[in-house]
Amino acid sequence: MSRYFRRYQYHFILSILATLIFSAIFGFIYYIPARASLLYGAPANHLSVSDRIEYSTRLLAHGDTLTTPLNLNGVEQPFRVESGESVSSIANRLEALGFISSAQAFFDYVVYTGIDLTIQSGDFTLSPAQSIVDIAKSLQKFSPTDAVLTILPGWRMEEIAASLPTSGLSIDPQAFLSAANTPPQVLAFASPTTMEGFFFPDSYTLPRETTIEQLLDVIGRNFTAKLTTDIQNGFTAQNLTVYQAVTLASIVEREAVHEEESALIASVYLNRLAIGMKLDADPTVQYALGYQFDTGSWWKSPLALTDLQVISPYNTYLNNTLPPTPISNPGIEALLAVAYPQTTSYYFFRAECDGSGYHVFSATLEEQIANGCP
């Protein structure tokens, strides 16, 4: 082996190692904090860069622990935060008393968000049916007598209804679902036949005695306030009514694992609608299938080929129009994506093969097939 070849081999190995090191550094400095911010909100302003990286990494390592209640059938119980009690003590007692599954996950979340600085002493009513995130927010500096209803992007009405018993509101879930079929007057401009799609994702702090009608009105007004004239003009530019746009945004919300892909995904569906092509959107099939008792989820994943044949007006594999109603409640990013989609020639997309949640887009069916995973 020549000296030149050995030198080339040595430099090649060094370049590979440098690339791997750079990728690892990039992941810690950019991707991990960005991912944590997407899932759990922005970190507290007072955290240093190193602290943000550390706590972002911890949150992602906890996986679903932060958002999965310890016991969905748990009942409300009193919990007292003593004056001057440390966050570590609060976290340990919450775990010991059976409210949460992990004191460490609670501690990491409240430090990351800054909630550790706003927890107040006093008496609270908590439940194991609340997630760690919900319990942490419940201990912040607002009146313990208030109720907090948190609606997450992509939830369907039934998921919102299921969260009512742990919100502090005295509203029966079934009565809520029935009332939601009659949208409040404030949403009349959109002519919705149901409030599905118009429950704007947000945290709503309300008196515990709030009625169903008052709750729907508050949420409807919040949606109306967020749907600016510019956004509505964007819908019009896409030849969509508000109701059609919200319906499409509800699909984009469920498809886009990463918000930065929302406008691309919206472009694919708009391109398909423009030529009368079926949307072939998996979330519409999941919505049609409904609750899955074996997994305890409203969104079956993965879908079987036979699922794509389910007879339903929501199945966009069989119908070449939008579903009759939204299938979820989209956040602002999905609504903006439909109002201002990217201009592309794409008609297809599928998940990347690396499990990252990103998608690969293509203009033709041949390209779509070629992009299939090995």
Secondary structure, 3 states (H helix, E strand, C coil): CCHHHHHHHHHHHHHHHHHHHHHHHHHHHHHHHHHHHHHHCCCCCCCCHHHHHHHHHHHHHCHHHHCCCCCCCCCCEEEEECCCCCHHHHHHHHHHCCCCCCHHHHHHHHHHHCHHHCCCCEEEEECCCCCHHHHHHHCCCCCCCEEEEECCCCCCHHHHHHHHHHCCCCCCHHHHHHHCCCCCHHHHHHCCCCCCCCCCCCEEEEECCCCHHHHHHHHHHHHHHHCCHHHHHHHHHCCCCHHHHHHHHHHHHHHCCCHHHHHHHHHHHHHHHHCCCCCCCHHHHHHHHCCECCCCECCCCCCCHHHHHCCCCCCCCCCCCCCCCCCCCCCHHHHHHHHCCCCCCCCEEEECCCCCCCEEEECCHHHHHHCCCC
